[in-house]
């Protein structure tokens, strides 16, 4: 049983909170602390606290709210060591999840069906939503035939969509997975790349391949592609098809025109689920064409059968610098827009 006691420091500004982790398991403790206590140092930096421990007895010193958050996270991580091998990358994800809300907020979210914690089960393990926006996104995919995931790079839009597709395939809820992406060059020309059309398009679909390999393994993915259970295709190949009993994911949808988006969405058949992902701040369409993703935001809002999940920079689950980069670009764009209006 976990216990904690709190005592005020002399300056009445910092708290020292004690915690005893139970049940006591040396292997789990090592997993929690990391090599040379690197996980503890990572948590210290995030919360601006000091963590010291003798075996399973921990002492956290810091501003009261941050110290309590640290206690809550250490307990959560120690529980996770029963089934997970922790690494700095995973600690970062847990810390990102904490960024969204205070402990009180987390408790209140448990009764909110829209953002309550939700998981995806695959044979390779359990994938959890990190924060309310990811939870909302996963739940939307699991309960609706058409979901749009819109937000900056690194927020897990594609990865979670592929995870939901793998889960649906393993449960025999669908017969195949179809991964689609518009082959639009980001300032580069496909014609200069070697190989046939398939080989030229493959690099654009690499993020989805990577997610599949992680969840199913290289050999299994290759076999499923050979059997056409997993199909990877450029958007242009979708015209004229009707996709039944399929889980369809279109990635980088900001690079579709309104006409292409309409064509894709009307491919949806019986027993199918479609997920459309994209970042409307990174449109590579030529000649200032209007993005099909922006267009559907305007015309589909409020339709009950269609769900939108919007992500922000705080949802970024890559290196912490990526979140900072997204914020800086957004601030610069707002400043540029304001200057244009005043001029």
ABEGO torsion letter per residue (X at the ends): XBBBBBBBBAAGABBBBBBBBOBBBAAAAAAAAEBGGAAAAAAAAAAGBBBBBBEABBBBBEBAAAAAAAAAAAAAAAAAAAABBBBAAAAAAAAAAAAABBAAAAAAAAABAAABBBBBBBAAEBBBBBEAAAAAAAAAAAABABBBBBEBBGAGAAAAAAAAAAAAAAAGABABBBBBBBBBBBGBBAAABBEBAAAAAAAAAAAAAAAAAAAAEAAAAAAAAAAGABBBBBAAAABGBBBBGBBBBBBGAAABBAAAAAAAAAABBBGBBBBBBEBAABBABBGGBBBAAAAAAAAABGBAABBBBBBBAAABABBAAAAAAAAAAAAAAAAAAAAAAAX
